Amino acid sequence: MGGHCTDRPGPAPPTCLNAANRLSFTGPEGHMSSELDHAQTIRRLAELRQEHRDLDAAIERLGLDPTADHLQLRRLKKRKLMIKDCVTRLESLLIPDLDA
């Protein structure tokens, strides 16, 4: 199926987008477009960080269970990594561009 996960059960992949489904939080010059976008980015970062912590705890619990579903464990680890990537991308949006 070309490597797509759309036919697999489970939670939807994490999104770095905010509730308004904006593709980025930057304006045409690459700067934050408004204080509202900045606040939305910070809120989304907090949500993603909390989900990352929750997944970390779930992965640790499953890792201690010898009867745990190893496929489920791998999926949780993959989701945790995708969330970490989103966090990194959003954090980079909060760093102001410095003209050299």
N, C-alpha and C positions, 0 to 999 in steps of 0.2 A: 504494500500500500504506500510505497514511497517514503516511509519513515514518519508519516503523520500520526499523531496520537488522537485524532478526533474520534476514532471509533472505539477507543478504550474507555472503560468506566473510571470514575474517580473525579476528584475536584478539578475545576478548571485551572489552567496554568495561571500563575500570578501575573498581575499586570502592574506596570509602573505608572499607568495612567491614573488620573484622578477620577472622581465620580462623573465629571463632565466629559470624560474620554478625550481629553486633550492629548495631542501627540507630543507636545513639549511644553515646557513652562517658560520658554524664552521668546523674546521678541525678535524682530528682523535682524538686529545687530548681535544677537546671541546673549543679550542681557535679560534679566528677569523682567517680564512684561508688566507686572504690578505687584503691589504688596499682597494682594489677595492670592495671586499665584504662588508667591513665596510661602504664605501661610498654608495653602493647600499642599504644597510640596512637603512642608514640615509635618503636617498631619499624616500624609500618606507614608512618609518615612517612619513615623511612630507606629502606624498600623503594621507595616511590613516588618519592622524590628520585633514587634510583639509576636507576630506569626512565626518569625524565625526562631525566637526563644521557645515558643510552644512546640514547634516541630523538633527542636533540639531535645526537649524533655521527652517527647513521644518516642523519638528515635532511641534515646538512651534506655527508656523502659522496654521497648521492643527488643533491643540488643541484649538485654538481660534474660529474656524469655526464650528458652531453648525451643519452644514449640511455635515461635512467632513465624509469620508468613514472610519469607525472605524477599519475595517480590514486592510486597507492600513496603518493607523496610527500604528497599532500593528506590521505590517511587517517592517515599518521604524524603530520602536523602537528595534525590534529584530536585524535588520541589524546594527544599531548603537552599540548595545551591542557586536555583533560579531566583529565589527571593533575595539572596545575597547579591546577585548581579543587579537586580533592580535597585536595591539599596545603594549600591556603588554608583549606579547611573544617576540616581536622584541626588545623591550627595554631591556629585560633580556639577550638577546644575546649580547648586547653591554657592559654589565657589565663584566669586566674581572674576571675569576675564581682566587680566592686567595687560595694558598696552606696553609692549617692550620698547 
